[in-house]
Amino acid sequence: MSANLYSVESLLVGKPYRSRSVVGEIVSATKHPEAIWYDGAEAYLVEIRKEHGGYTYRSVAVACD
């Protein structure tokens, strides 16, 4: 029996992103290059294709329980 193996990065890509200032879709994700600490979570830097054109980056926290 085999299992599908997914990375956090691959699970983030293609997901919708919504905040107060940005609405769009995550097009890439990598572990955050800076030491950002979230209680019980890992930080990822995501690139977002904005709904009305253009791209931006945001930090997101992912808790892997």
N, CA and C of each residue as an Amber inpcrd file, in Angstrom:
protein
   195
   0.8480000  -1.1770000   0.0000000   0.0000000   0.0000000   0.0000000
   0.8920000   1.2380000   0.0000000   0.5620000   2.2010000  -0.8220000
   1.3470000   3.4300000  -0.8620000   0.4480000   4.6180000  -0.5400000
   1.0900000   5.6760000  -0.1070000   0.3550000   6.8900000   0.2450000
   0.8440000   8.0280000  -0.6250000  -0.0260000   8.9590000  -0.9080000
   0.3850000  10.1690000  -1.6130000   1.1300000  11.0510000  -0.6300000
   2.2560000  11.5870000  -1.0520000   3.0640000  12.4480000  -0.2000000
   3.0060000  13.8640000  -0.7490000   2.5850000  14.8000000   0.0770000
   2.4610000  16.1930000  -0.3260000   3.3540000  17.0560000   0.5440000
   3.8720000  18.1310000  -0.0370000   4.6020000  19.1240000   0.7580000
   3.6380000  20.2660000   1.0780000   3.9570000  21.0300000   2.0990000
   3.1320000  22.1870000   2.4420000   3.0990000  23.1520000   1.2630000
   4.2540000  23.3470000   0.6320000   4.3200000  24.2600000  -0.5110000
   3.3480000  23.8400000  -1.6140000   3.3240000  22.5660000  -1.9460000
   2.4420000  22.1190000  -3.0350000   0.9650000  22.2350000  -2.6470000
   0.6630000  22.1200000  -1.3680000  -0.7290000  22.2600000  -0.9370000
  -1.1870000  23.7190000  -0.9350000  -0.2510000  24.6630000  -0.7580000
  -0.6120000  26.0780000  -0.7720000  -0.8640000  26.5990000  -2.1820000
  -0.0860000  26.1350000  -3.1450000  -0.1950000  26.6310000  -4.5210000
  -1.5770000  26.3050000  -5.0890000  -2.1920000  27.3290000  -5.6760000
  -3.5210000  27.1740000  -6.2680000  -4.6520000  27.5330000  -5.3250000
  -4.3380000  27.7580000  -4.0640000  -5.3840000  28.1070000  -3.0980000
  -5.7070000  29.5950000  -3.1750000  -6.9590000  29.9590000  -2.9050000
  -7.3140000  31.3810000  -2.8670000  -6.6780000  32.0480000  -1.6530000
  -6.3580000  33.3240000  -1.7860000  -5.8130000  34.1180000  -0.6820000
  -6.6790000  35.3570000  -0.5410000  -7.0540000  35.6660000   0.6760000
  -7.8740000  36.8450000   0.9230000  -7.4290000  37.4890000   2.2290000
  -7.1600000  38.7830000   2.1770000  -6.8720000  39.5710000   3.3740000
  -7.5780000  40.9120000   3.2090000  -7.3520000  41.8200000   4.1330000
  -7.9960000  43.1360000   4.0110000  -7.5110000  43.9000000   2.7800000
  -6.2600000  43.6460000   2.3730000  -5.6880000  44.4320000   1.2820000
  -5.4830000  43.6720000  -0.0250000  -5.5510000  42.3430000  -0.0080000
  -5.2560000  41.5590000  -1.2100000  -6.2490000  40.4130000  -1.3630000
  -6.7150000  40.2300000  -2.5940000  -7.5230000  39.0640000  -2.9590000
  -6.8830000  38.4700000  -4.2040000  -6.6340000  37.1720000  -4.1740000
  -6.0320000  36.5480000  -5.3370000  -5.8130000  35.0600000  -5.1210000
  -4.8350000  34.5150000  -5.8640000  -4.5280000  33.0860000  -5.8140000
  -3.0340000  32.9040000  -5.5580000  -2.6910000  31.9720000  -4.6910000
  -1.2870000  31.6780000  -4.4030000  -0.6940000  30.9380000  -5.6040000
   0.4100000  31.4730000  -6.1420000   1.0450000  30.8570000  -7.3080000
   2.3810000  30.2090000  -6.9770000   2.9860000  30.5610000  -5.8380000
   4.2070000  29.8870000  -5.3980000   4.3340000  30.0430000  -3.8890000
   5.0580000  29.1030000  -3.2820000   5.2530000  29.1320000  -1.8280000
   6.6050000  28.5080000  -1.4950000   7.3170000  29.1370000  -0.5720000
   8.5860000  28.6110000  -0.0730000   8.6680000  28.8840000   1.4150000
   9.4760000  28.0950000   2.1150000   9.6950000  28.4020000   3.5330000
  10.2420000  29.8150000   3.6160000   9.7940000  30.5590000   4.5950000
  10.1890000  31.9600000   4.7060000  11.6920000  32.0520000   4.9640000
  12.4010000  32.8990000   4.1990000  13.8520000  32.9880000   4.3530000
  14.2970000  33.7060000   5.6280000  13.4170000  34.4440000   6.2640000
  13.7500000  35.1530000   7.4930000  13.1950000  34.4050000   8.6970000
  13.7380000  34.7010000   9.8420000  13.3100000  34.0290000  11.0700000
  12.0340000  34.6800000  11.6020000  10.9040000  34.2590000  11.0710000
   9.6040000  34.7440000  11.5510000   9.0140000  33.6500000  12.4320000
   8.5990000  34.0200000  13.6230000   8.1170000  33.0340000  14.5770000
   6.6180000  33.1900000  14.7820000   5.9150000  32.0990000  14.6070000
   4.4830000  32.0280000  14.9120000   4.3110000  30.8850000  15.8940000
   3.5350000  31.0820000  16.9210000   3.3600000  30.0740000  17.9660000
   2.8180000  28.7690000  17.3780000   3.6600000  27.7390000  17.3540000
   3.2370000  26.4260000  16.8940000   3.0330000  26.3080000  15.3920000
   3.6060000  27.2310000  14.6050000   3.4030000  27.2020000  13.1590000
   4.7100000  27.5320000  12.4340000   4.7590000  27.1930000  11.1630000
   5.9040000  27.5230000  10.3250000   5.5170000  28.6620000   9.3880000
   6.4830000  29.5220000   9.0700000   6.2300000  30.6590000   8.1900000
   6.5920000  30.3120000   6.7490000   5.7320000  30.7210000   5.8200000
   5.9660000  30.5430000   4.3950000   5.7990000  31.8800000   3.6920000
   6.6290000  32.1060000   2.6730000   6.5100000  33.2870000   1.8400000
   5.7610000  32.8540000   0.5850000   4.6240000  33.4820000   0.3270000
   3.8050000  33.0950000  -0.8210000   3.7130000  34.2500000  -1.8100000
   3.7320000  33.8950000  -3.0960000   3.5140000  34.8650000  -4.1540000
   2.0500000  34.7620000  -4.5520000   1.4100000  35.9110000  -4.6740000
  -0.0250000  35.9490000  -4.9530000  -0.2840000  36.6900000  -6.2500000
  -1.0550000  36.0560000  -7.1460000  -1.5430000  36.7340000  -8.3480000
  -2.8160000  37.4520000  -7.9410000  -2.7580000  38.7890000  -7.9430000
  -3.8990000  39.5700000  -7.4750000  -5.0690000  39.4720000  -8.4430000
  -6.2560000  39.5580000  -7.8930000  -7.5000000  39.3970000  -8.6420000
  -7.6080000  40.3560000  -9.8350000  -7.1280000  41.5680000  -9.6680000
  -7.2630000  42.5680000 -10.7310000  -5.9400000  42.8510000 -11.4260000
  -5.0210000  41.8830000 -11.3920000  -3.7440000  42.0130000 -12.0880000
  -2.5890000  42.3370000 -11.1670000  -1.4350000  41.8540000 -11.5280000
  -0.2340000  42.0950000 -10.7520000   0.0210000  40.9880000  -9.7420000
   1.1800000  41.0810000  -9.1290000   1.6110000  40.0810000  -8.1580000
   2.0910000  40.7750000  -6.8920000   2.0220000  40.0730000  -5.7850000
   2.5340000  40.5730000  -4.5170000   2.9530000  39.3780000  -3.6680000
   3.6560000  39.6460000  -2.5910000   4.1040000  38.6000000  -1.6710000
   3.5180000  38.8300000  -0.2920000   3.2450000  37.7450000   0.4100000
   2.7680000  37.8170000   1.7760000   3.3810000  36.6660000   2.5770000
   3.4510000  36.8620000   3.8770000   3.8760000  35.7930000   4.7840000
   2.6330000  35.1130000   5.3340000   2.6510000  33.7960000   5.3700000
   1.5440000  33.0620000   5.9590000   2.1050000  32.0670000   6.9620000
   1.3210000  31.7620000   7.9750000   1.7090000  30.7780000   8.9850000
   0.8960000  29.4980000   8.7550000   1.5890000  28.3710000   8.8360000
   0.9330000  27.0710000   8.6340000   1.2080000  26.2020000   9.8430000
   0.1530000  25.7580000  10.4950000   0.2910000  24.8550000  11.6360000
   0.1050000  23.4210000  11.1490000   1.0810000  22.5830000  11.4300000
   1.0110000  21.1750000  11.0190000   0.8150000  20.3380000  12.2670000
  -0.4230000  20.0370000  12.5480000  -0.7320000  19.2550000  13.7610000
  -0.6340000  17.7700000  13.4850000
